[in-house]
Amino acid sequence: MPATLAAPPGPKGTPLAGVLKPFNDRRLEYLLECARIYGPVCALRLGPRRTLLVSDPDLIEQVLVTDAKNYIKHFGARMYSPLLGNGLVTSEGDFWLRQRRLAQPAFLKNRLPKYAPAMTELAEEMMKSWEPGQRVDVAEEMTRLTGSIALRTLFGADAIRDQEAYYTAHFTALAIIHNRFRRLIQWPDWVPLPSNRRLKRALAHLDGIIHGFIRQGRARSDPGDNLLSMLLRAQDEDGSRMTDAQLRDEAMTLFLAGHETTALTLSWAWYLLAQNPDVETRLAAEWQQVLGGRPPTADDVPRLPYTEHVVMEAMRIYPPVYLIGREPIVDVELGGYHVRKGTTIFFSQWVNHRDPKYFPDPETFRPERWADGLAKRIPKYAYYPFGGGPRVCVGNTFAMMEAVLLLAAMGRRWRFTLEPDPKVEPWPTITLRPRHGVPTVLMPRVTSSVGL
């Protein structure tokens, strides 16, 4: 029998649900086990759905880059279309290409410094409310901060009338959609289930706010210099612009991508730093040497290499996006196996970022591993926190700048020490969150004790 007709190895599971239960109950550990036991292409049946876990970097590149035209986003990504509409995360084909072309100029490198002052100003404003010895949940604080930054950089707004209600609606929608991903049977949106009614109310609240910003932007003679104004002005080659519906979908997508993943990167970074005082001491020395006592600016980012390595290492150990997927629109060959059209192909940053072949002692937090050009020496898809290929995150450079600036802005003045016996557990939803938060105690940074 030709190799291309062979079936990939994998766990059998139960007749009805396949491996849905272990996949849902202990997803991170299970993905690691499957990759290590069954190899670079592992078959996983999730209920009636044919699924592969692919962990070889070259095969990942084949799907995301070389043969990208043969694939679309997987079923899980499409489940978020009620929230994200037909935005960059969920759209496909020529429509996606047009939207990407229109959105890309807002994230060009020469524009990024314009967003930096909002990041550091809002960080300084947040820190005014902190007191020595105060107990805070780092995950909550970082979510509020990056949410405020997203509102200002995206809409030019310091705050909406009821920011808490906005966040509540946003996370309600995310939680309901995430729960759908865990189910064997998917009910359509029109079925009058309590969860569907809650989702409808949450989306109506979010839509009202975002369409309000769109109307304000269209009514102004000077649309401003925020991300939404860039999208409002964006013009395709034929002179056409985005409709209100398209602007709504991209704004919702950029808000989700622009605040939650950065908040998680910072939350996990503070958690790791609290457990590794030697790393934190070296990091504080860099801040003292480069910044002295002032807040960081965009010009400082290239001068903070160890801060960048801390961010990269935090995203390696706790990647905010830990699982991505594609589905072939035609039958394909992958790793010597025949893969049928419609099969879900998963790639897991959680798995690849823990490969000891490329990251010796992978569970250890060692930012210095990035100092000697590691990112260029390993295969491109051994480390891919922002995805890859044509659909790599459009705001990846924005996100890295934001994480470096905020880490330095806060860390030069404050330390986060963990409360005794903290229950910090990674929780894989659409992103990798700390299930019970990151409970810490605020301590002022004593700069005079930092050796240079």
N, C-alpha and C positions, 0 to 999 in steps of 0.2 A: 504493500500500500504506500503511495507517495507520502512524503513527510507532510505535505500541505493538507492532507486529509486527516491527520492524526488529531485526536482530542487532547487538549491540554489537561494536565493533572489537576486535582483539586479535591477538597473534602466533599463527601457525599451529602451530608445533611439529612433532613427528613423528607418523606415523599411529597408533602404539600408545601411546606415553607422553605425547603432547602436549608440554607445556612442563615436565614433571616434573623433568627433569635441570637446566635452569638455575634452576628454583625451588628445588631442593635444594642445588645447588652454590654459588650466589651469591645467596641469597634477598633480602638487603637491597638490593643494587644493582639486582637484577632488578625488584623491586617499584617502586623509584623510576623506573627506565627505562620500565616499562609505563605508570605513571600519567602521565608527562611526554610519552610518544609517543602514547598512545592516548586520553588524556583521562579524564574523571571516572568513566566506566563502561567497564571493560576486561574482555574475555572471556579467561579462561585455562583451558585444559583440562589437568587434572592426571590423566593416565591416562584412565580412563573417567568421571571426575567433572567435571561442568559447574561452573565456578567463575567468579565475577566479582570483580574488584578495584574497589571503589567508593571514590573519594577526594574527592568533593565534600562539604563539611561539612553542607550542607542535606540531601543524600540520606542521609548517615549518621544524621542526626537523625530523618529519616523512618523509617528501619528500627529504630533503637534506642528511639525515643520515640513518635512519632506512630502508627506502625503496629505497635508492639511485639507486639500480640496475635497478629499473623499470622506470627510467627517463633519458632523455637527455636534453641538453641545449635547450632553446626555440628559436623560429624562429628569434627573433631580434638578438640574439647572432650569429646565422648562417649568417645573412646579412653582418657581418664583415669579412667573410672568404676571400673576395678579398684582404683585407689589411692584415689580420692576418693568412691567409692560413689555414693550418691544425695544428696550434699551440695549446698550452695548453688551451686557452680559448674556442676554437671552436671544437677541436677533441673529439672523443668519443671512448668508448669501450677499447679493448686491446691496440690499437694504443696510445690512451691517457695515459693509465696506463704505457706503456713503456716510453713515453716521460716524464711523471712525474717522473718516477724512475730515468731517466737519468739526469733530471734537478735538482732534490732535493739536491744533494750534494753541489751544488754551493751556497745554502742558509742555510747550517748548521750553528748553532750558533758559532762554533769555527772559522768559516771563516769570519763572519760579521765584526770583528774589522779591517780586511784588507781593507775594503772599506771606513772606517770612515775618514782617512786622506784626501782622495779626496773630501769628502763632505765639511769638514771645510776649506780646502785650497781654493776651488772654491768659497765658501761663502766669505772668506777674500778678494779674488781677486775682486769679484763683489763689495764689500763695498768700495774698493779704489776709485771707480768712483762716489760715493755718496757725496753730499754736503749738509750742513745744510740748511733747507728751500727748498730743491729741491722737485719738484712735481713728483711723480712716481705713476704708476699703479702697485700696489702690485701684482696683478694677473700676469701681464706681467713679472715683475721681478722674481717672483717665478718660472714661467714656464721656463724662460731662465736659471735660476740657476739649477733647477732639470734636465733640458734637458742636460746641460753641464755635470752634475754628471752622468746621465745615459750613455752618450757617453763615458765618461772615465771609469766607472766601467764595462760597458758592452763590449766595444771595445778596451779599453786601449788608447783611443784617446782623446786628449785635445779638438780638434775641427776638423770638416771636412772642406774641402776647402771652401764651401759656406754653413755655418750653417743655415743662414736665408732661403736659398732655400730648405734645408732639412725640416725645420719646416713648411714652406709654403706648401710643397708637402704633408707632414704628416697631417696637419690640413685640407687641401683641401680634401683629401681622407676621413677623418673622417666626414666632413660636408656633403659631397655627400651621404655617406652611411647613415648618420643620417636622411637626408631628405627622404630617401626611407622608413624608419620606419614609417613616418607620412602619407604615401600615402595609399589610398584604393587599387589602382592597382599598381603592381610591374612589371616594365619592366626588362627583362633580360639584362645582361651585353653586349650581342652582338648587341643589337639595337643601331644604330648610333646616339643616342641622344647627345646633347652638354655635358650634365653632365657625360655620360659614356665615352666620349672622354677625358674630363678633368681628370676623375678618372684613365683612362688608362695611361695618361701622368704622373700623380703624382706617380702611382705605379711603372712605369718604372724608374723614378728618384730615388725613395727609394730603389728599388731592385738593381740598379747599385751600390749604395753606400754600401749596406750591403753585397752583393756578393764580392765586393772589399775587405772588411774587412775579409771575410771568406777565400778568396784566400791568403791574407797576412798571416793569422793565420796558414793555412795549409803549407805555404812555409817556415815558421820559424822553425829552429831546436828547439828553446825554445819558445813554444807558448805563454808564459806569464802567468799572474795570474789574468786576468780579467774574467768576466762571460762567454764571448764567448770562451775563451781558455778552461774553465772548460767544456763547452758543447762539444768542439772539442775533448777533451780527454775522455769524458764520454763513458763508455763501458757497454753494457748490459750483462746479465748473459751468453749469447751465444757468447760473444766477438764482437758483431756487434756494430757499431757506427752510429751516425746521418749522413744522406746524406746532401748535400749542401742545398737541398730544405727544409729539416727539420730544419737545422740550421737557414736558412733565416726566416722561420715561427716563430721559438722560439725567435730569436733576435728581430723581429718586435713586437712580443707579449710582451716581457720583456721591450722593449723601451717604448711602450705605457703604460704598467702597472707600469713601474718603474719611470716615471717622471710626468705624468699628474695627477694621483691621489694624489701624495705627494705635488705637486704644489698647488692643490686645497685645501688640508688640511691646508697648511701653509697660503694660501690666506684668507681662512675663519677664521683661528685662529687670524691673524693680524686684521681682520675686527672686530671680537668679542672683542679682547683686547682693540682696540681703543675706543670701547663703554663702556668698563668696567674698569675704571682706578684703582679701588681697587684690582681687580684680577691682573692687570699688575704690580702694586706695590709689591704685594706679590710674584709674579713670579720673578721680578727683584731682590728681596731680596734673593731668592734661588740661582740665578745665582751669585750674589756677594759673598754669603757665600761659595758656592762650588767651584767657578771658580776664584774668585778674579778678576784679569784683564786678564787672559789667555783664549785662545780658548778652547772649550770642546774637550774631546777625548772619545773614545768608553768606556773607564773605568768609565767615569763620568755619563753615562746614568742611571745606577741604583741609583746614588746619586742625581738624579733630579726628584723625584717623582711628585712634583707639575707640572713640565713641562710636564711630561707624562699625568697627569690628564687634563691639558689644551688641549693637543692634542686629548685625548679621548673625551672630552666634545665638542670640535670643530667638530669631526667626528660624534658625536651624533646629534647635531643640523643641521649640513650641511654635511651629508654623501657624500663623493665624488662619490661613487656608491650608488645610491638611489633606484634602482630597479633591481632585478634579476629574472630569470624565468627558469622553467623547463617544459617539456612536457612528459607525460607518454607514454611509448612504448607499454603498454597493458592497458586494462581497470583496474581502481583502485578504491578503496574506500577511501575517505578522508573527515573526519569530519562528517560522517554519510551520505555522498552523493556519488552517483555513478558517477565517472568521466571517460568519454570516452577517449580512446586512441587518442593522438594528441591534446588534449585540452591544451591550454597555461595556466600555473599556475604562476602568478606573486606574488612575495613577495617584499615589499617595506620597506627599511631601514628608509626612510623618515617617514613612518607611524609608524612602530614599535618603533623607537627611540623617538616618541612623545606620547607614551602611558603613561597617568598620573598614571596608576596603578603601574608602575615600576619607573617612573621618575616624581615625584611631581613637579608641576610648570614647565612643560616640555619646554616651550619657553624661560626660563631664563637660562643664561649662568652661571653655577655653577660648576666649576671644582672640588670643594671640595666634591661634592656628591660621587666621586669615592674613597675617602680616606679610607673609612671603609670597603673595600672589597665588594663594591656593585656588581662588575662584577661577583662574585661568588655566590651572594645571589639571583640574578634575574635569570629567565630562560635563558638558553644559547642563544636562538634566540629572546630574547627581544632586544639584542644589538649585531649586527653582521656586522660591517663595512667592513670586509674582506670576506664576504660570509661564507660558512661553509661546513661541511661534507668532503668527500674525495676531493672535488674540491675547498676547501678553498684556498685563494690566496697563491701561493707558496712563495711569497716574503713579507709576512705580517710582519715578524720580522725585515727584512731589512727596510721596509717602516717606521715602528715605530722608529727604531734607527735613521733613516735619519731625520724624522720630529723633534724628540727631539733635535738632534745635531744642526740642522739648526736654529731652534727657539732660542736655547741658543746662538749659535754663532753670530747671527744677533742681537738678542734682548739685549744682554749684552752691545752693543754699540749704538744701534739706537732704536728710537720709531717711529711708524707710526701714525700720527694723520689724521683723516678724513678731507677731504675738506668740506666746508659748503654745506649742503643739498646734500650729495652724493646719486646718484641713483644706489644703490647696490641691484640687484635683482637676486635671484637664477634662473638659466636657465637650465632646465632638458634636456640635450642631451643624449649622451651615459653616460656622467658623469654630475655632478651637478656643473655648472660653474656660476660665476658672469657675467650676460649678458653684462653689460657695464663696466666690470672691477671693481677694488677697488681703486678709486682715493684718494691718500694720500699725505701728506707733511712729509718729513723726518726731524726728530729732534734728536739731539744727546742725548744719555742716560747720565743723570747726576748721576753717581754712588754714589757720596758723600751724596746725599739726600735720599738714600735708607736705611731705617731702617732695622737692622738685629735682 
